[in-house]
């Protein structure tokens, strides 16, 4: 027996019949679907949304979140997930997350100290490296060497003075640079000497405040012994002395001043985040920016005076550590450089002058397993490959 009309539910009727009814359009006689009309109406409603109203609503919502979320986090979330048995003792999580924020800052935003990373390339004091063509044959040799050392993750930049050609392997990737960070400290020191705020003849006493572990002989010297700026700069580079580095940075305005100078030079990825020794590897740069500093030291006469540059190269020609890039050069080669060495990173950066007059900039930074000898072996062999290619 066929179903009566009352036996059909409204939803069944609507789905099976009503939504598929086809109506003639009165004016044109065209056929159109009810569901199509419904979608068109919804679409037109969406189009009518006011973008200004949406923007104002978003700004109000963001303002409310920024106002009440810190309160809720401090009063509710922290009390649940970070219970404190001693209510009078407060925990500053921001300070725990950013331990240097109290003194490593040059900006202020919403009640918190910040460091501005902006570097204006237009007004930069340093020139960009003038690059010619890429050298794929050299890069391929280095990539093959990398296959032999899978645990070493290198960053390499090489620049040829004669042709301006270059090799680049991860050269723009940010790496911890350990004691190679002393190059920008040295440069900023001589910028300060040239503007008259510091003199090479000035002395600073070695107090316990500055004495620190790691490389260098000053950590073993008698307290309150005075050292000239000249002597401190020398041992900072030749011995990689950490105590001398901290003394010099304090003299020229500490880390915020040095970082601001780095931004004024036009470098975006080089930063000093902690005093030496930087065993955690927070002071960082890139192989290319380190090469850019060396490039400007040697070729940009407007950046530093000839007297300053000669003094800097004198320090860098007497570095005690000759076991990295230097070990891959011929005996008669001259190398102005600075090394860096912490557990997870090993590196060297400098300017090579071969006996035949060939000259090039080379920077090699190598991530490695903690203190692994493979890092040193890789740098020496990479230096040999680069040197043989350049002097051929």
TAFEN-V62966 format. One record per backbone hydrogen bond with DSSP energy under -1.0 kcal/mol. NH is the residue of the N-H (numbers start at 1). CO is the residue of the C=O. Records with the same first field share a line. If there is no record, write none. Layout:
BEGIN
NH=CO  CO
END
This chain:
BEGIN
7=4
8=5
13=9
14=10
15=11
16=12
17=13
18=13
19=14
20=17
21=18
23=32
25=30
29=25
32=23
37=33
38=34
39=35
40=36
41=37
42=38
43=39
44=40
45=41
46=42
47=43
48=44
49=46
54=50
55=51
56=52
57=53
58=54
59=55
60=56
61=57
62=58
63=59
64=60
65=61
66=62
67=63
68=64
69=65
72=68
73=69
74=70
75=71
76=72
77=72
78=73
80=76
81=77
82=78
89=86
96=92
97=93
98=94
101=98
103=100
104=100
105=103
106=114
107=114
109=112
112=109
114=107
125=264
126=265
131=129
132=164
135=166
139=135
140=136
141=137
142=138
143=139
144=140
145=141
146=142
147=143
148=145
149=146
152=149
153=367
155=365
156=169
157=363
158=167
159=361
160=165
161=359
164=160
166=133
167=158
169=156
173=170
175=285
177=283
180=177
181=178
182=179
183=180
185=181
186=182
187=183
188=184
189=185
190=186
191=187
192=188
193=189
194=190
195=191
196=193
197=192
198=192
202=199
204=227
206=225
207=205
211=207
220=217
221=218
224=206
225=222
227=204
229=202
230=200
232=228
233=229
234=230
235=231
236=232
237=233
238=234
239=235
241=235
242=215
245=241
246=242
247=243
248=244
249=245
250=246
251=247
252=248
254=249
257=253
258=254
259=255
260=256
261=257
262=258
263=259
264=260
265=261
266=263
267=262
271=284
279=277
281=278
284=271
285=175
288=171
290=286
291=287
292=288
293=289
294=290
295=291
296=292
297=293
298=294
299=295
300=296
301=299
303=300
309=305
310=306
311=307
312=308
313=309
314=310
315=311
316=312
317=313
318=315
320=238
328=325
329=326
333=330
334=353
336=351
337=316
338=349
340=347
342=345
346=366
347=340
348=364
349=338
350=362
351=336
352=360
353=334
354=358
357=354
360=352
361=159
362=350
363=157
364=348
365=155
366=346
367=153
368=344
371=343
372=369
375=372
377=373
378=374
379=375
380=376
381=377
382=378
383=379
384=380
385=381
386=382
387=383
388=384
389=385
390=386
391=387
END
